[in-house]
Amino acid sequence: MDEPESESGSVPSNSAGAATSDAGTAADPSASSAFGESIIDPEASSPKKRRRKSNRTYPPSTFDDAIMFARSVYDFGAGAPVRKLSYYNHIGKSPESSASRDSITNAFKYGLVKSSFASEQIELTSSALIIVGDNANERERAKAKISLGIENIEPFKIIYNRFVGNRMPAKSALTDAICEIGVPEELSDEAIDIFIVNLRTVGLLQVLSGAERILTIDHLLDSLPATPLVHKSHADVNNPPPAIGPASLPARSSETVNFDDVCFYIAPIGEAGSDTRKHSDLFLGSIVEPAITQLGLRVVRADTIGDPGMITRQIMEYILRSRLVVADLSFHNPNVFYELAIRHATRMPIVQIIRKANKIPFDVNQMRTIEIDDADIYTFVPNIEIYRADVATHARRALESTTEMETPVSVYFPALRTTIN
């Protein structure tokens, strides 16, 4: 990925403690440290107490704000270096105002411009030209955004690498984590707020299966076209990449899957945007996945390993081999009952759930089925933790059982056995 450039072609260091100044110009006082920002401890207001400063190791503005500035500069100069005074005269602002100083300084800290506020010129870096220019494709643009907005900011890079691939954790967990790597506690909320906004800006935070998730870079890039964009308007350049639905994530070959750590989620899926898909995403993201991941299993739904509605060999293997299956009987979907019957024949651990509005069919009502009332948010939301606990309890019991699962198949055909080669 392109790295943010300085006038000399170097990257502003987050660890060296000094911002790069332009060749031949005095260093900008506002950029006297890696990010040039500090706050004063409120307790130090008394003249008897020594003032303590907390230095920011990240830019104090969002990456999106910095991109807006870079785009404005690009529109004014068509990508060429511009005189600072001419630019601010053009937009009707004072070049000496604190807002003007902050715009340039923060763009410099993100690696979007080559020099800090002291320079007489504003010149965009090559990465900035990729992000706000017209010639890059979506994949190149995403790479540049990720590099400047996350990877080149040391605390953001560390927190991203720690939580990537998971559901978005609670903010308190993020603030604890960023404090552990040296960000002062009084700055932790601000740092995490900026980090979260930056994740969304670069496309790495998206809603999948009903929950916000921190995507891997490869997953995001694989979803984007690598062909050049033609005549893309500046207004569209910074729109987040299209949301990645579960079906667009790369499928894992069943030959490489460790089924001992898999919970396969049998559920009605439906078309993207349909009520059935929204239901499935909601139950998966709000109830099933939080309940099951605490047991050390990862949850897989059929549309992440094949086309919705198609029963493939891979899906059959997940049904037959996964350590646990959770089956959502809502909407009485025929595919669900087909897959459920196959799982019943294996006598392996299974948990059944259903929305309260649907009656449990008589041929499976001998097995405990957890009812979930999703009639409205007023009954559903207050009980989410209870539903999670119920699913987790039944799953734990099924996994820890020393006997085979008793199903309608095993009850009426005790001699029937399934063998998987």
N, C-alpha and C positions, 0 to 999 in steps of 0.2 A: 504493500500500500504506500502511496505517497506520504511523505512526512512533511509536517509544516516547515516552511523555509524561513530563514532570516535573510537579511541582505547578503550575508556571506554564504548562504546556502545551508546553514546549520539549523538544528532544531532547538527552539527555546527549551532549556533544560528545566525539568521539574525538581531536580535534586541538587543542582549546582548552586541554587540560591541567588542567582543573578540573571536578569533578563538580558537578552542580546540587544545591544544598541546598534544603530546604523553606523556604517563606516563613515568617518568624517563628521559625525554629529555628536553632540553631548548626549550622554545617557539620560533617558526620561526619568525624572524623579519618581514618577508614579509607577515605574517598572523596576524599582530598585531591588526587588526580590523576584523569585520565580514567577509569581503572579501579582506582585505589587499591591496586595491588599492586606489590611490587618484590622482587627477590631480591638477596642480597649475594654478591659474588664470593668464592668459597672462598679465594682467595689473600689476601683482605684480613683473614684471621683474625689475622695477625701484627700486633701493635701498631705495628710499624715501617712497615706498609704502609697506604696510604690506602684506605678502604672505598669501593667503587664499587657503585652500585645500578643495576639494570636494570629499568626500568619496563615493566609489561605494557600493551600497547595493545589488550588483549582481556580478557574475563572469565576468571578462572582456573578456572572450573568449566564443565561442559557445559551446553548449553541445556536438555537433558532434565532435569537436576537442578533447574534454575531453574523449569521448567514444573511439576515435581512440587510444589515449594514453592507456586507460584501456585495450583495446583489444591487444595492443602490449605487455603489461605486462602479460596478460593472456597467450598469445602464448608462451612467454619466459618461464614462470614458470608453465604452465598447471594449473593455478588457485591458486597455492600455493604462500605464501609470498616469495619475492625475495630480495636479497641484492641490494641496490640502485647502488652501484659501479659495481657489476657484470652485472646488466641490461644495464647500460649506456656503459660499455665496449663492450657488445654484439652488441649494435646498432651503435657503433662507434661515440658516442658523449661524450662530457665532462660532468660529473655530476654536475660541478660547473657553467656551463654556464647559462646565463639568460634564454635561451630557455628551458633548463632542469628544472630549478627552476619553471618557469611558468607552464610547463606541469604538474608537481606534485601538485603545489599550486592550479591550477584551477580544477584538478581532485578531490582534497580534498574539495574544495568549493562546487562542485557539489555532493559530497557524494559518489564518485566512489572509493576513497581510504581512508583508515582509519587514516592516519596520514599526516602531512604536510611535507615540504621539509626537516626539521631538522632531521627527523627519518632516521636511517640507513637502514631500510627496507621499501619496498613498498608492502602493503597488500591490496587487493581488498575487498570492502565491499560485503555483501550478495546481495545487489541490483545490484552491478556491475557484479557479477557472473551470475545473471539472465540475464542481458542485453548482455554480451559478451560470455557467456558460451554456451554449447551445449544441456543442458537438459531442459530448459524452453520452454513452448509453446508460441505462438505468443501473446496470451492475457496476460500472465504473464510478458512477455518482455515489452509489451506496457504499462502496469501498472507501472512497474519500471521506464521506461523512463519518463512517465508523472510526476511521483512523484518527481524524481530528477531534471528533466529539466525545470519544470514549477511550480509545487505545493510547492516545498521546497524553491523556490526563491521568497521571499515575494512580491516584486514589480511585478514580472511576474504573480504570482498567482492572485493578485488584478486586473491587467489589463485583464487577461484571463476571470475571473469571470464577469467582467464588459461587455465584448463584446461577450461572448460565445453564440453560436446559431445564430449569425448574419453573414451577409456578412463582409468580411474583410474591415474595415474602411480605410479612407485615412490616410497616415502616419502622417500628421499633427494632426489629431484627436487623434492618439495614443500618440504622443509626448506631446500634451496638457494634456492628461489624466495621463501620468506617472509623469509629473511635478506636477500635483495636489496632488500626494501622496508622494511628498518629494524628488524625484530625481532631482538633480540640472539641470537647463536648458542646461548648457554646456555639460551634459552627456546624455541628453534625446535622441538625435539621435542614439548614440551608443547603449544605452539600448534597444531601440525599434528594431534596426537592429538585435541585438542578440535575442531578444524575438521572432521576426518573424521567424528567422532561427530555433530557438528551437521548435516553434510550428510545423514547417515542419518536423523536425527531429523526433519528437515524434508521428507524424501522425495526429495532431489535426488541421492542416491547409491543406485543400484539395479543389480541384476544383469540385464543384457540380453545375449542371444546368448552366454551362457557367461562373460561378463566384467563386472566392476564398471565402471559408467560414470557420469560426472557429467552429469546431464540438464540441458537448458535448462529455464528456468522455464515457458515456454510448453508444452513437451511434458508436463510434470507436470500443469499446470493443465488442459490439454485432456483428460487422462485422468480427471478428477475431476468428479463431478456438481455442478451449480450449484443444485440444489434444496435447500431447507431440510431439516435432519435432525430427526427427531421422536423424543423420548425416548431420546436416546443416552446411555448410561451414562458416568459420569466415567472409568471404567476403560478405556473404549475411545477416549477423546478423543485421546490421544497416540500411538495406534498408527500406525506409518508407513502412508502410502497404499499401496494394492495395487500389487504389482510390475507394471511396464509391460512387456508382452511386445513383441517387435518389431512384431507386426501392429497394435498400438495406436498406434504412432507415426504422425504425419500423413504421408500419401503426398505425394511431390513429383510434380508434373505432368511428364511426359516432355518436354513442350515447353520446360520451363525447365532441363532437365538438361544439363550439359556432359559428354557421354559420354567426352570425352578424359581425364577424371580419375576415371573409374568402373571398378571391377572388379566384375563381376557374379558372384555366387556361386551356381552351380547346385548344389542339394543336396537330399537327402531331408529333409523338414521334419517331417511328422507332426503329430499333435494336441498341444496344450500338455500337458506332463507325461508324454508318451509317451517310451519309450526312444529312438525315432527322433529326436524333438525334442532330447532331452538330448544325443544323439550330435552332432547338427548344431550345437547351441549350443557344445558343447565344442570341436569342430574349428574352428569359426569364431572363437571367442573366444581359444582357446589357440594356434592355429597360423596359420590363414589371414590373419586381420586383422593380427596383429603383423608377419607377413612382408610383406604387401602395402602397408600404410600407409607403411612406410619407403621405398617406391618412389614416394611422392607420390600414390597412388591411394586413394580411399575405397571400402570394400567394401559392396555392397548385396545383400541376399538377397530373394527373391521375396515373402516375407510382409510386408515393409515397404512394398511397392507394390501389393499386392492380396491377395485371399483365398487362403490355402494350398490347393493342389490345383487352382486355376483358372489356365488359361493365358489371360491377358488381352493386349490390344494393348500395354499398357505393358511387360509382361514380355517380349513378343516384341521390342519395340524395344531393351530392355536386352540381350537375347541377341545381336541383330544389330548394335547400334551401340557397345556398351561397348568401351573400348580393350583390356580384358583380361577373360577369363572363367576362373574356377577351377571345375572340376566335380568334385564328390565322388560317386564311383560306388558308394559303400558301400550295402549292402542291395539292390543291383540294382534300384533304384527306376525304374519305367517312365517317369515324368515326366522324370526326370533324363536318360535316354537319348534321349527325344524332343527335349528342348532341346539336348542335346549334338550330335545329328545336324544340327540347324539351324545351330549354331555352326560345326561342321565344314565345312558348305557355304560359309561366308563366307571360309574360309582365314585368319581373323584370329587373333591370339594367344590361346592357351588352355593351361591347365595342368590335368592330371588327377591326382586323388588317390583313394585307396581304403583302407579298413581292411584289414589283413592277413588277417583272417578270411574275407574274400570273395575269390573268384577273379576275376581280370580277364577279362571276356568276350572271346572270340576275335576278334570283329569290331572291337574297339578296342584290342587288345593290341599292334598295330603301333606305337602311340604310347607314349612313355614315360609311365608312371603311377607316381606316388610312393606306396609302400606305407607305411602307418602302423600300427604294432602297438599297439592299445589294449586288448589282452587283460586287462591289469590295471595298476594304478597303478605297480607296481614296474618294469614295462617301458616304460610310456608316459611318466611324468613325467620320468625322467632323460634322455629323448631328445627332449623338446619343442623345445629349442633347435636340435637337429639337424634336426628336421622343418621348423621355421621357416626355417632356412637353406636347406634343400633346395627348399622352395616358392619362396622369394625368388630363389634362383639360377635356377630354371627360368622364373620369371616375367620376370626381368630379361633373360634370354637371348631369350625370345619377343618381348619388347617392343623389344629392340635389333636384332633380326634385320632384314636388308635384303631378305629374300625372304619370300614368302608362306608361311604355315604349311602343312606337308604333313600331310594327313589322309587317312583311307581314301577319302573322297569325291574328293579331288583326285587321288589316285593312280589310281583306277579310272575316273574320269570327268574327265579334265583339261580338257575343253572346257566343263564345267558352271560357270557363273558366276552369282553372285547380285548383283542390283542393288537398292539401297535408295533409294527416292525420298524 
